[in-house]
């Protein structure tokens, strides 16, 4: 797989795309660090490629959550404990959301009339 810099892409995008057409994929770097994956697509494989990338992103997010759970010691939580945690977070977000909406509207208290 080829590596390309952000500078190369901005200075000569046509040349960069020509290089991309050889292998079909490249890593875009910024200051020597990988920043993006560039994949060649066309009208025929666009939707399929996008769908596969979304599935890959979901799998990566799931793996990250599992690793975080393992590090935090939440692996042995029961389903009831998980549901209780979810409900706690939802309630706190609802309270925060209502408070934020009142602040945005300039209302200090909501009357019950």
OpenMM code with the backbone's topology and positions (N, CA, C; nanometers):
from openmm import Vec3, app, unit

residues = "UNK UNK UNK UNK UNK UNK UNK UNK UNK UNK UNK UNK UNK UNK UNK UNK UNK UNK UNK UNK UNK UNK UNK UNK UNK UNK UNK UNK UNK UNK UNK UNK UNK UNK UNK UNK UNK UNK UNK UNK UNK UNK UNK UNK UNK UNK UNK UNK UNK UNK UNK UNK UNK UNK UNK UNK UNK UNK UNK UNK UNK UNK UNK UNK UNK UNK UNK UNK UNK UNK UNK UNK UNK UNK UNK UNK UNK UNK UNK UNK UNK UNK UNK UNK UNK UNK UNK UNK UNK UNK UNK UNK UNK UNK UNK UNK UNK UNK UNK UNK UNK UNK UNK UNK UNK UNK UNK UNK UNK UNK UNK UNK UNK".split()
positions = [
    Vec3(0.0849, -0.1174, 0.0000),
    Vec3(0.0000, 0.0000, 0.0000),
    Vec3(0.0892, 0.1234, 0.0000),
    Vec3(0.0475, 0.2200, -0.0757),
    Vec3(0.1269, 0.3415, -0.0907),
    Vec3(0.0896, 0.4445, 0.0154),
    Vec3(0.1882, 0.5231, 0.0564),
    Vec3(0.1668, 0.6327, 0.1499),
    Vec3(0.1760, 0.7631, 0.0727),
    Vec3(0.0851, 0.8543, 0.1017),
    Vec3(0.0843, 0.9857, 0.0381),
    Vec3(0.0693, 1.0911, 0.1470),
    Vec3(0.1325, 1.2047, 0.1265),
    Vec3(0.1227, 1.3114, 0.2258),
    Vec3(0.0095, 1.4075, 0.1898),
    Vec3(-0.0396, 1.4774, 0.2893),
    Vec3(-0.1412, 1.5798, 0.2661),
    Vec3(-0.0862, 1.6847, 0.1709),
    Vec3(0.0399, 1.7184, 0.1868),
    Vec3(0.1043, 1.8178, 0.1000),
    Vec3(0.1002, 1.7720, -0.0460),
    Vec3(0.1321, 1.6442, -0.0707),
    Vec3(0.1275, 1.5924, -0.2077),
    Vec3(-0.0139, 1.6033, -0.2654),
    Vec3(-0.1115, 1.5699, -0.1828),
    Vec3(-0.2509, 1.5737, -0.2282),
    Vec3(-0.2936, 1.7149, -0.2635),
    Vec3(-0.2566, 1.8124, -0.1807),
    Vec3(-0.2983, 1.9506, -0.2071),
    Vec3(-0.2202, 2.0148, -0.3214),
    Vec3(-0.0924, 1.9788, -0.3355),
    Vec3(-0.0105, 2.0378, -0.4428),
    Vec3(-0.0455, 1.9805, -0.5789),
    Vec3(-0.0697, 1.8505, -0.5840),
    Vec3(-0.0915, 1.7851, -0.7126),
    Vec3(-0.1981, 1.6762, -0.7007),
    Vec3(-0.3240, 1.7155, -0.6885),
    Vec3(-0.4292, 1.6158, -0.6700),
    Vec3(-0.4424, 1.5184, -0.7873),
    Vec3(-0.4244, 1.5679, -0.9093),
    Vec3(-0.4379, 1.4801, -1.0261),
    Vec3(-0.3306, 1.3711, -1.0234),
    Vec3(-0.2073, 1.4079, -0.9929),
    Vec3(-0.0983, 1.3116, -0.9838),
    Vec3(-0.1257, 1.2103, -0.8722),
    Vec3(-0.1783, 1.2596, -0.7605),
    Vec3(-0.2088, 1.1722, -0.6476),
    Vec3(-0.3152, 1.0705, -0.6871),
    Vec3(-0.4193, 1.1149, -0.7577),
    Vec3(-0.5242, 1.0229, -0.8009),
    Vec3(-0.4717, 0.9226, -0.9033),
    Vec3(-0.3785, 0.9650, -0.9877),
    Vec3(-0.3168, 0.8732, -1.0835),
    Vec3(-0.2404, 0.7639, -1.0093),
    Vec3(-0.1655, 0.8043, -0.9070),
    Vec3(-0.0931, 0.7057, -0.8254),
    Vec3(-0.1900, 0.6130, -0.7548),
    Vec3(-0.3031, 0.6659, -0.7121),
    Vec3(-0.4031, 0.5862, -0.6425),
    Vec3(-0.4623, 0.4793, -0.7339),
    Vec3(-0.4762, 0.5108, -0.8612),
    Vec3(-0.5384, 0.4166, -0.9525),
    Vec3(-0.4559, 0.2895, -0.9722),
    Vec3(-0.3273, 0.2934, -0.9412),
    Vec3(-0.2421, 0.1748, -0.9580),
    Vec3(-0.2745, 0.0671, -0.8554),
    Vec3(-0.2817, 0.1037, -0.7288),
    Vec3(-0.3047, 0.0058, -0.6220),
    Vec3(-0.4494, 0.0060, -0.5740),
    Vec3(-0.5167, 0.1179, -0.5898),
    Vec3(-0.6554, 0.1272, -0.5476),
    Vec3(-0.6747, 0.1747, -0.4052),
    Vec3(-0.5667, 0.1868, -0.3305),
    Vec3(-0.5777, 0.2376, -0.1939),
    Vec3(-0.4453, 0.2982, -0.1512),
    Vec3(-0.4536, 0.3925, -0.0571),
    Vec3(-0.3336, 0.4589, -0.0068),
    Vec3(-0.3626, 0.5124, 0.1328),
    Vec3(-0.2570, 0.5294, 0.2093),
    Vec3(-0.2658, 0.5898, 0.3409),
    Vec3(-0.2248, 0.7363, 0.3255),
    Vec3(-0.3093, 0.8257, 0.3721),
    Vec3(-0.2790, 0.9684, 0.3694),
    Vec3(-0.2166, 1.0059, 0.5030),
    Vec3(-0.0990, 1.0678, 0.4975),
    Vec3(-0.0278, 1.1028, 0.6208),
    Vec3(-0.0198, 1.2538, 0.6370),
    Vec3(-0.0109, 1.2952, 0.7620),
    Vec3(0.0086, 1.4361, 0.7963),
    Vec3(0.1168, 1.4401, 0.9038),
    Vec3(0.2253, 1.5089, 0.8746),
    Vec3(0.3416, 1.5119, 0.9650),
    Vec3(0.3910, 1.3712, 0.9978),
    Vec3(0.3863, 1.2845, 0.8976),
    Vec3(0.4389, 1.1488, 0.9133),
    Vec3(0.3467, 1.0520, 0.9845),
    Vec3(0.2284, 1.0978, 1.0253),
    Vec3(0.1345, 1.0116, 1.0969),
    Vec3(0.0146, 0.9799, 1.0086),
    Vec3(-0.0296, 0.8545, 1.0067),
    Vec3(-0.1471, 0.8186, 0.9258),
    Vec3(-0.2704, 0.8969, 0.9709),
    Vec3(-0.3424, 0.9539, 0.8745),
    Vec3(-0.4618, 1.0321, 0.9043),
    Vec3(-0.5864, 0.9777, 0.8363),
    Vec3(-0.5693, 0.9151, 0.7200),
    Vec3(-0.6863, 0.8691, 0.6455),
    Vec3(-0.6471, 0.7572, 0.5511),
    Vec3(-0.7467, 0.6807, 0.5155),
    Vec3(-0.7311, 0.5770, 0.4142),
    Vec3(-0.8078, 0.6242, 0.2915),
    Vec3(-0.7405, 0.6261, 0.1781),
    Vec3(-0.8045, 0.6649, 0.0529),
    Vec3(-0.8279, 0.5377, -0.0277),
    Vec3(-0.9522, 0.5201, -0.0724),
    Vec3(-0.9885, 0.4007, -0.1483),
    Vec3(-1.0492, 0.4439, -0.2810),
    Vec3(-1.0033, 0.3818, -0.3870),
    Vec3(-1.0568, 0.4123, -0.5186),
    Vec3(-1.1966, 0.3523, -0.5293),
    Vec3(-1.2897, 0.4332, -0.5771),
    Vec3(-1.4251, 0.3847, -0.5995),
    Vec3(-1.4712, 0.4300, -0.7365),
    Vec3(-1.5777, 0.3699, -0.7836),
    Vec3(-1.6404, 0.4163, -0.9066),
    Vec3(-1.7915, 0.4072, -0.8894),
    Vec3(-1.8630, 0.4453, -0.9897),
    Vec3(-2.0083, 0.4477, -0.9805),
    Vec3(-2.0702, 0.3114, -0.9541),
    Vec3(-2.0018, 0.2067, -0.9941),
    Vec3(-2.0577, 0.0722, -0.9794),
    Vec3(-2.0380, 0.0146, -0.8396),
    Vec3(-1.9293, 0.0499, -0.7709),
    Vec3(-1.9021, -0.0110, -0.6405),
    Vec3(-1.9148, 0.0857, -0.5245),
    Vec3(-1.9628, 0.2066, -0.5504),
    Vec3(-1.9695, 0.3089, -0.4464),
    Vec3(-2.0542, 0.2652, -0.3269),
    Vec3(-2.1768, 0.2241, -0.3510),
    Vec3(-2.2665, 0.1880, -0.2410),
    Vec3(-2.2169, 0.0656, -0.1654),
    Vec3(-2.1664, -0.0325, -0.2363),
    Vec3(-2.1144, -0.1528, -0.1713),
    Vec3(-1.9921, -0.1187, -0.0859),
    Vec3(-1.9037, -0.0363, -0.1378),
    Vec3(-1.7848, 0.0041, -0.0626),
    Vec3(-1.8242, 0.0826, 0.0622),
    Vec3(-1.9165, 0.1750, 0.0492),
    Vec3(-1.9628, 0.2535, 0.1628),
    Vec3(-2.0259, 0.1636, 0.2688),
    Vec3(-2.1066, 0.0679, 0.2269),
    Vec3(-2.1699, -0.0248, 0.3206),
    Vec3(-2.0653, -0.1071, 0.3959),
    Vec3(-1.9654, -0.1547, 0.3258),
    Vec3(-1.8592, -0.2325, 0.3903),
    Vec3(-1.7791, -0.1481, 0.4889),
    Vec3(-1.7530, -0.0229, 0.4534),
    Vec3(-1.6809, 0.0666, 0.5445),
    Vec3(-1.7624, 0.0954, 0.6703),
    Vec3(-1.8932, 0.1105, 0.6556),
    Vec3(-1.9791, 0.1327, 0.7720),
    Vec3(-1.9789, 0.0109, 0.8639),
    Vec3(-1.9806, -0.1079, 0.8065),
    Vec3(-1.9745, -0.2306, 0.8863),
    Vec3(-1.8405, -0.2420, 0.9586),
    Vec3(-1.7339, -0.2052, 0.8899),
    Vec3(-1.6013, -0.2067, 0.9512),
    Vec3(-1.5937, -0.1068, 1.0660),
    Vec3(-1.6483, 0.0124, 1.0465),
    Vec3(-1.6493, 0.1142, 1.1513),
    Vec3(-1.7283, 0.0657, 1.2730),
    Vec3(-1.8423, 0.0017, 1.2488),
    Vec3(-1.9224, -0.0529, 1.3581),
    Vec3(-1.8439, -0.1595, 1.4346),
    Vec3(-1.7789, -0.2492, 1.3610),
    Vec3(-1.7006, -0.3555, 1.4258),
    Vec3(-1.5864, -0.2967, 1.5084),
    Vec3(-1.5215, -0.1917, 1.4577),
    Vec3(-1.4126, -0.1276, 1.5319),
    Vec3(-1.4651, -0.0602, 1.6582),
    Vec3(-1.5784, 0.0076, 1.6475),
    Vec3(-1.6386, 0.0718, 1.7651),
    Vec3(-1.6785, -0.0313, 1.8701),
    Vec3(-1.7340, -0.1423, 1.8264),
    Vec3(-1.7723, -0.2492, 1.9180),
    Vec3(-1.6494, -0.3070, 1.9879),
    Vec3(-1.5423, -0.3292, 1.9134),
    Vec3(-1.4183, -0.3798, 1.9734),
    Vec3(-1.3626, -0.2812, 2.0750),
    Vec3(-1.3687, -0.1517, 2.0433),
    Vec3(-1.3223, -0.0487, 2.1370),
    Vec3(-1.4050, -0.0490, 2.2653),
    Vec3(-1.5379, -0.0618, 2.2510),
    Vec3(-1.6249, -0.0645, 2.3695),
    Vec3(-1.5960, -0.1875, 2.4557),
    Vec3(-1.5736, -0.3003, 2.3915),
    Vec3(-1.5431, -0.4226, 2.4666),
    Vec3(-1.4108, -0.4087, 2.5418),
    Vec3(-1.3120, -0.3493, 2.4779),
    Vec3(-1.1830, -0.3288, 2.5425),
    Vec3(-1.1965, -0.2330, 2.6603),
    Vec3(-1.2710, -0.1254, 2.6420),
    Vec3(-1.2951, -0.0300, 2.7507),
    Vec3(-1.3667, -0.0983, 2.8665),
    Vec3(-1.4640, -0.1800, 2.8357),
    Vec3(-1.5388, -0.2525, 2.9384),
    Vec3(-1.4467, -0.3469, 3.0144),
    Vec3(-1.3593, -0.4122, 2.9434),
    Vec3(-1.2636, -0.5032, 3.0059),
    Vec3(-1.1686, -0.4275, 3.0986),
    Vec3(-1.1189, -0.3125, 3.0525),
    Vec3(-1.0270, -0.2315, 3.1325),
    Vec3(-1.0954, -0.1747, 3.2567),
    Vec3(-1.2254, -0.1411, 3.2450),
    Vec3(-1.2990, -0.0824, 3.3563),
    Vec3(-1.3565, -0.1868, 3.4514),
    Vec3(-1.3395, -0.3130, 3.4189),
    Vec3(-1.3889, -0.4184, 3.5060),
    Vec3(-1.5388, -0.4392, 3.4978),
    Vec3(-1.5982, -0.4012, 3.3864),
    Vec3(-1.7430, -0.4153, 3.3701),
    Vec3(-1.7836, -0.5450, 3.3008),
    Vec3(-1.6920, -0.6342, 3.2817),
    Vec3(-1.7178, -0.7560, 3.2056),
    Vec3(-1.8189, -0.8459, 3.2758),
    Vec3(-1.8166, -0.8482, 3.4076),
    Vec3(-1.9017, -0.9399, 3.4823),
    Vec3(-2.0351, -0.8783, 3.5241),
    Vec3(-2.0741, -0.7663, 3.4644),
    Vec3(-2.2011, -0.7043, 3.5003),
    Vec3(-2.3179, -0.7896, 3.4510),
    Vec3(-2.4213, -0.7975, 3.5341),
    Vec3(-2.5420, -0.8702, 3.4930),
    Vec3(-2.6241, -0.7806, 3.4006),
    Vec3(-2.7219, -0.8401, 3.3344),
    Vec3(-2.8086, -0.7637, 3.2460),
    Vec3(-2.8862, -0.6580, 3.3248),
    Vec3(-2.9290, -0.6919, 3.4458),
    Vec3(-2.9999, -0.5947, 3.5304),
    Vec3(-2.9098, -0.4765, 3.5649),
    Vec3(-2.7826, -0.5020, 3.5955),
    Vec3(-2.6884, -0.3945, 3.6268),
    Vec3(-2.6639, -0.3055, 3.5046),
    Vec3(-2.6548, -0.3669, 3.3885),
    Vec3(-2.6344, -0.2912, 3.2648),
    Vec3(-2.7550, -0.2014, 3.2380),
    Vec3(-2.8752, -0.2587, 3.2515),
    Vec3(-2.9970, -0.1799, 3.2283),
    Vec3(-3.0100, -0.0664, 3.3288),
    Vec3(-2.9737, -0.0897, 3.4531),
    Vec3(-2.9781, 0.0153, 3.5549),
    Vec3(-2.8817, 0.1284, 3.5191),
    Vec3(-2.7633, 0.0942, 3.4724),
    Vec3(-2.6646, 0.1951, 3.4313),
    Vec3(-2.7163, 0.2763, 3.3127),
    Vec3(-2.7757, 0.2092, 3.2162),
    Vec3(-2.8317, 0.2773, 3.0995),
    Vec3(-2.9408, 0.3751, 3.1432),
    Vec3(-3.0298, 0.3298, 3.2309),
    Vec3(-3.1382, 0.4166, 3.2792),
    Vec3(-3.0849, 0.5374, 3.3541),
    Vec3(-2.9807, 0.5193, 3.4334),
    Vec3(-2.9196, 0.6298, 3.5074),
    Vec3(-2.8650, 0.7351, 3.4117),
    Vec3(-2.7950, 0.6904, 3.3109),
    Vec3(-2.7371, 0.7834, 3.2127),
    Vec3(-2.8472, 0.8548, 3.1362),
    Vec3(-2.9506, 0.7818, 3.0956),
    Vec3(-3.0615, 0.8443, 3.0220),
    Vec3(-3.1305, 0.9508, 3.1064),
    Vec3(-3.1529, 0.9215, 3.2342),
    Vec3(-3.2177, 1.0187, 3.3218),
    Vec3(-3.1326, 1.1437, 3.3376),
    Vec3(-3.0025, 1.1265, 3.3544),
    Vec3(-2.9151, 1.2431, 3.3700),
    Vec3(-2.9109, 1.3255, 3.2422),
    Vec3(-2.9159, 1.2604, 3.1266),
    Vec3(-2.9156, 1.3339, 2.9995),
    Vec3(-3.0461, 1.4086, 2.9798),
    Vec3(-3.1575, 1.3502, 3.0236),
    Vec3(-3.2871, 1.4162, 3.0114),
    Vec3(-3.2906, 1.5411, 3.0975),
    Vec3(-3.2411, 1.5321, 3.2195),
    Vec3(-3.2373, 1.6479, 3.3087),
    Vec3(-3.1480, 1.7568, 3.2502),
    Vec3(-3.0330, 1.7190, 3.2007),
    Vec3(-2.9399, 1.8147, 3.1413),
    Vec3(-3.0018, 1.8788, 3.0178),
    Vec3(-3.0697, 1.7981, 2.9366),
    Vec3(-3.1319, 1.8478, 2.8149),
    Vec3(-3.2413, 1.9488, 2.8462),
    Vec3(-3.3243, 1.9193, 2.9462),
    Vec3(-3.4306, 2.0128, 2.9832),
    Vec3(-3.3721, 2.1435, 3.0348),
    Vec3(-3.2672, 2.1333, 3.1159),
    Vec3(-3.2028, 2.2527, 3.1712),
    Vec3(-3.1420, 2.3362, 3.0584),
    Vec3(-3.0754, 2.2703, 2.9647),
    Vec3(-3.0136, 2.3395, 2.8517),
    Vec3(-3.1194, 2.4084, 2.7664),
    Vec3(-3.2324, 2.3418, 2.7433),
    Vec3(-3.3393, 2.4024, 2.6638),
    Vec3(-3.3958, 2.5256, 2.7324),
    Vec3(-3.4141, 2.5196, 2.8646),
    Vec3(-3.4647, 2.6356, 2.9382),
    Vec3(-3.3654, 2.7513, 2.9290),
    Vec3(-3.2369, 2.7202, 2.9408),
    Vec3(-3.1345, 2.8252, 2.9324),
    Vec3(-3.1338, 2.8874, 2.7933),
    Vec3(-3.1461, 2.8047, 2.6921),
    Vec3(-3.1452, 2.8529, 2.5549),
    Vec3(-3.2640, 2.9446, 2.5280),
    Vec3(-3.3787, 2.9114, 2.5866),
    Vec3(-3.4986, 2.9915, 2.5678),
    Vec3(-3.5056, 3.1107, 2.6623),
    Vec3(-3.4119, 3.1178, 2.7580),
    Vec3(-3.4096, 3.2278, 2.8518),
    Vec3(-3.5150, 3.2144, 2.9611),
    Vec3(-3.5567, 3.0916, 2.9896),
    Vec3(-3.6573, 3.0660, 3.0910),
    Vec3(-3.5882, 3.0133, 3.2141),
    Vec3(-3.6080, 3.0810, 3.3264),
    Vec3(-3.5409, 3.0348, 3.4495),
    Vec3(-3.6191, 2.9235, 3.5172),
    Vec3(-3.7523, 2.9289, 3.5096),
    Vec3(-3.8356, 2.8241, 3.5658),
    Vec3(-3.9520, 2.8002, 3.4736),
    Vec3(-3.9974, 2.6781, 3.4711),
    Vec3(-4.1125, 2.6451, 3.3887),
    Vec3(-4.2317, 2.6331, 3.4811),
    Vec3(-4.3354, 2.7116, 3.4546),
    Vec3(-4.4534, 2.7053, 3.5410),
    Vec3(-4.5401, 2.5875, 3.5012),
    Vec3(-4.6186, 2.5387, 3.5958),
    Vec3(-4.7027, 2.4224, 3.5706),
    Vec3(-4.8457, 2.4622, 3.5393),
    Vec3(-4.8708, 2.5882, 3.5080),
    Vec3(-5.0078, 2.6363, 3.4792),
    Vec3(-5.0539, 2.5943, 3.3436),
] * unit.nanometer
topology = app.Topology()
chain = topology.addChain("A")
for resn in residues:
    res = topology.addResidue(resn, chain)
    for name in ("N", "CA", "C"):
        topology.addAtom(name, app.Element.getBySymbol(name[0]), res)
